[in-house]
Amino acid sequence: MNTTDFIRIENLVKRYQDLIALDHLNLSIQEGEIFGLLGPNGSGKTTAINCLLALLKYDKGSITIFGKQMHPDSYDIKKDIGVVMQNVAVFEQMSVWENIDYFCGLYVRDKAKRRDLVEEAIAFTGLHDFRKIRPKKLSGGLLRRLNIACGIVHKPRLIIMDEPTVAVDPQSRNKILEGILELNRQGSTIIYTSHYMEEVEQICSRIAIIDHGRVLATGTTEELKQMIKTGETITIESILLNENLLSGIRELPHVFTLTYEDQILKIRLGTANHNLVRILNFLQEHDITFGRVFSELPTLNDVFLEITGKELRD
């Protein structure tokens, strides 16, 4: 094993009868990373996380965390892990402060130390004005912040965040993302899953794309972009085209896919000079009118679509 690996998953296999949820999954995560885990629904992300936390038995493979083998009774490892799952898990009958104190108490027995940690978590998540409020009276964004506070209050070395910004307003989302970056600066290694590509691109130092229980690609955002054919995506709005014209565009140099829906043409092209000029010349030669035109360099969404063949959706 590479001694620098903070987390190492080797040849992990998990079956549910005839369904193979994890198919010899291999992952290594370094200390100090914000590691993005991307995959379509049913790709194996949640199963992998549950196996990592020793909440699920697996059929084959090994999981090492902090240089130690992970088992269901590895409490010395688990005490340094914080979990923020997609489904908010707090107690409705307790106040914000009481919830955070309860979850901190699972790891920290000393009351004075626990009180300080709870106050730090409240300040960190911006919940001071809501400390006496019960969860049912909180907005969705504040409830997500409470969920995060409960997961990170004991200052874990490893934090697993499974879609922590689902269904929150932009202001709360920004607050959460800023908080994740700050947790990382303070020393926590973070595993982050999301269906929002812009979030992953914004905060993750390295990313793995998985599907059918296997890792399809791993790297930084820029490394992943270099793995795909897409060099440019040209979008043309308010354009009327028939099948003959679409066939003509498909035959232009460096075009490898196009979609046409609701009078919007989206063309994916390989890396080459003058792609846009060639497209516009074709439209001019055929006397085709159109509205707005814009060209984009590859995004993480392009990478995901090309590697998995699927759109990433909630």
N, C-alpha and C positions, 0 to 999 in steps of 0.2 A: 504493500500500500504506500502511496505517496504520502510522506510525512506531513506535507502541507495541507492535505485534504481535511477540512473541518467536518465535512459530511461525505460519506462515500456509500453509494448504493451499487451493488454488483450483481448482475444476472438475476434480477428480482422477477419471480414468476408468481402470479396470483390468478387462480382459476375459480370461476363460479360455475360448477358443473361443466357444460360444454363451452362456456364463454371464457376466453382468455383476456382478463382485464389488464394484466401486466405481462409482457412478453420479453423476458430477459432484459429488463430495464437497467440501464447503467447511467449513473449520474455522479459527478464529483463537484462539490461546492467548497470554495475557499473561505477562510475566515475573513470577515470584513466586507463580503460581497452583499449587494442587493441582487438576489438571483431570481429572475423572472421565469415562471413556469407557465407556458402557453400551450393550449390544446383545445380543440373543439369539444363540445359536450360529448361525454362518453369516451374520451381519449385515455382516461386512466389517471388524471391529475389527482382527484380526490382519493382514489384507491392508494396511489403512491404516498400521499400525505398521511393517510391513516396507517399504512404499513410503517412509515417512517416514525410515527408516534407510538408504534407497537400496540395500536388499537385493533389491528387486523392480523391474523395469522396468514403467512404466505407459504407457498408450496416449495419455493426454492430461492436461493440467493442469500445475500448478507447485507446488513445495514450497520455502518459504523458512524458514530457521532462523537465528536471530541476525542477521537482516537480509541473509543471503546465500542465493543459490540452492543447493539441496542436489543434489549429484551423487554417483555412486559413488566418485569420487576426491576428494571434499571432506574430506580428512583434517584440515584446520584446524577444521572443524565437528565431525567425529566424535570428536576427542580430548576435546571438552567434553560428550560424551554418555555416560551410563551406562545399561546395560540390565539389567533383572532379569526374565527370562522365566519363564513358568509351569513349564516343564521345567527342573529343576535341572541346571546345566551346570558341573560341577567335575571335577577329575581324581582318580580313586579312589586312585591310587598315591601321591599327595602328601598331606601333612598339611594341617591347616587353615591354619597360617601360610604354608606353601609355596604353597598355592592362591592365597591373597590376594596374596602377593608376586608370583606369576607374572602375575596379571591387572593388577596395578599396573604391572608392568614393561612392559606393552604401551604405556603412556602416559608413564611416568617412568623415565628412564635413570639418573639420579643415585641411587646406592645408599643414601647416607645419608638423602636426602629420602624415598626409597621406604620405607626401614625405619621412619621416623617415621609415614608415612601408613598403613602396614600396622598398626602398633601402635594408631594412632587408630581404625582400622576395627574392630580386634579389641575394643577397649574399647567402642566405640560399639554393637556388636552383642552384647556380653556373652559373648564366646567365649574369654576369657582362660584359663579352666580347661581348654579343649579344643584349645589351639593346636597340640599335638603329635599330636592324634588324627587318624586318617584318616576321610574322609567316611562310609565304610560302617559305622562304629561310632557315628555320630551319630543321634539321634532325628530324626523328620521336622521338628520345629520348629527344632532346631539346624541341620539341613541347609539349611532355608530362610534362616536367619540368615547362614550361610556364603555362600549364593548372593547375598544382598543385599550382604554385605561385599565380595565380588568385583566387584560392579557399581558400588559407590559409592566404592571406596577412593581413586580418583584425584580425588575432589571435583569431579565434573562439574557444569556449570551446568544441564544438563537430565538428568533421570532418568526413564526409561520403566519402569514396573512393571506387568507383565502377570500379574494374579492371584497376587501373592506370598504369600498366606495360605492357599492351597488345601491342605486335608488337614492342618492343624496344630491343635494343642490350643489352648484358649482363652487360656491364659497366654502361649504363644508368639505368638499372634495379637495380643494386647494389646501385647506387647513390640515387635512389628513395626510396629504402627500408631503407637505412641509414637515410634518411630525415624523413621518417615516425616514426622511432624509436626516433629520436631527437624531433620531434613534441610532441610525447607522453611524453618524459622526461620533456619537457617544460610545460606540464600540459593539453594538449588536449586529450580528449577521442576520439577514432577512431573506426568507423565501416568500416570493410575492406572486400571487396569481390574480389575473384580471382579464375581463373581456374588453377593456378599454386600451387599445393599442398605444394611444398617445401617452397614457400613464406609464406603461411599461418602458416605452422609448425614453420618457423623461427621467425616470428614477433608477432603472435597472442597469447594473454594471455588466451583467452577462445574462443570457437568455437561453433556455432550452425549449424547443418546440417538440411536443410529443403527440402521437396519434396511434391508435390501436395498441396502446401499452408499450410503445417503443419510442426512443428518442430519434427524431428525424434529423435534427440539426442543433448545434450548440455554438454560441459565440457571442461577441458583442453585437450591438445593433449594426455597426458598420461591417463586421465580418459576415453577418447573416445576409446583408444586402449584396455582398460580393458573390454569394453562392447562387444567385438567381439570374435568369436571363433578362428580366425586366431592367432596362436602363432608363426608361422614360415612359410616362403614361400621359397621353394627350386626350383631353376631353373637349368635345364640341357640342354645344347646346343648340336647341331649336333648329334642328337640321332634318330635312325630309329625304329619306333614302329608300330605294327599292333593293331587291336582292341582287340585281346585277351590279349596282353601284357598290354594295357591300362586298361583293366578290372581288371587284376591282381594287378596293382598298386592301383587302386581305392579301392580294398579290404584290402589293408594294414592298420594296426592300425593307427588311428588318421588322416587319409586322409579324407577330406570332399569335396574338389573340385580339379579338375585339368583341365588344358587346354593344347592342343597340336596343334601347328601350325608352319609351316615352319621349322620342325625338332627341335622345341624348346618346351620342356616340362616344364610347370609351375605347381607346386603342392602346395596347401594350406593345412596346417596341424594344428591341435590343439596343445596346449602347452603340450609337453611331452619330456622326455629324449630320445636321440638316434634316433630321426626321420631320420636324414641323414644316419646314419649307416644302418637302415632298408631298405631305398631306394637303397643304394649302394649294399647291399647284394642281393637284388632282381635282380638288373641288372647283377651282377656277376653270380648268379645262372643260368640266362638265356643267358649268354654269349653275352651280349649287349655292344657294344662299344659306346662311347660318348665323347664329347668335354668338354668344361668348365662347372664346377659345382659351384654354390654359393648359400648360404643360407642367408636370410634376416629376421630380426625381423619385426613385423608389422609396416607399415607406415600409414600416414594419408590417403593415397590413398586406402589402404586395408580397413580401417575403412569406407570410403565413399562407396566403392564398395559393401561391405558386408551389410551396413545399407540400401543403396538405390537400390542395384542390378544393378547399372549403373556406367559406366566409366564417369569421369568428363572431358568433352572436351570443346574446344572453340566453 
